[in-house]
Amino acid sequence: MSNPAVGQAVWEEIERVLGRPASPRPAVLDLHLQDDLGLDSVMVIELKCRLELRYPALRDLPLSDVLSGAPTLVQLAGRVERLAGLTVT
């Protein structure tokens, strides 16, 4: 992930799904979405829907394309960045 704004946006949406107030992105970015943060399968679907609102390019992609292989916060942010066409070169 090279765009910190994407990481912050993904973190904000995770916090919304978890029902927590917004806070700065954690310093540790390798937090596991399920094991460390406690997202369950329904929450993962909600997270994808919330990310689609921020990044419309994700709307046409299946859940598995967005979240598969991205079990941590930093991996998910990097994947969103690439799939939404926001990768800084």
N, C-alpha and C positions, 0 to 999 in steps of 0.2 A: 504494500500500500504506500503510495507516494503522496497522496492527497489527504492531509489531515482533516479537511472539512468533510470528506466522505466518512472517515472513521468516526468523527463526532456525530454525524447524522445517523449512522448505523447505531451507535451507542444510544442516542436519544430515542430512537424507535424501539430498541430493546427495553429501555427503561419504561417507555409507555406501555409496552406489552406486559411488562412485569408489574405495572401499576405503581411505579415509583416516581418520585419527583425528579425532574431533570437535574443532572449534575455533570461536572466536567468528565470527559472521557478518562477512564482509569489509566494510570501509568503502565500497568501490566496489561498488554494487549493480547496475550495468548490465553485469555480466559475462555474456557470451553463453554459453548452456548448451553449445553444440557447439563454437564457435570458441575460446572462452577456457577453458572447463572440460573440454572433450574428451569430452562425453557422445556416445555413438553411439546408433543406433536401439534396440539391445537395452537399453542403459542407460536410455534414456528410458522404455521400457516398465516396467522395474524401478522407476524413480522413481515412475511413476504408481501402481504397486502399493503402494509404501511410503507414498505420500501417502494412499492409500485407507485404510490402517491407522490413520493419525492422524486423518483426516477422512472418516468413513464416508459423508458426503453425496456424496463423489466416486465412490463405487462404481458407481452406476447411470449414470454419464456415460461416454461413449466417450473414448478417449485424445485424439482430436482436439478435443473440447470443452474438455478441461482444458489441453492443451499448445499447441494451435494459436493462433498470434498472441501467444505468450508466449516469445519466444526468449531473454529475459534473466532473470536471477535476480529482479530487482524486478518484472518483468511477470508472471512465474509466481507469485510470492508474492501479488501483487494479485489475480490470477485465482483462485487457490486460496481466498483470503480471501472473494471475492465468491461463488464457487460453493459454498463450505461454509457460507455464511450468517453469516460472521463480520465483515462490514463494520461498522465503528463509524460511527454517524451522529451 
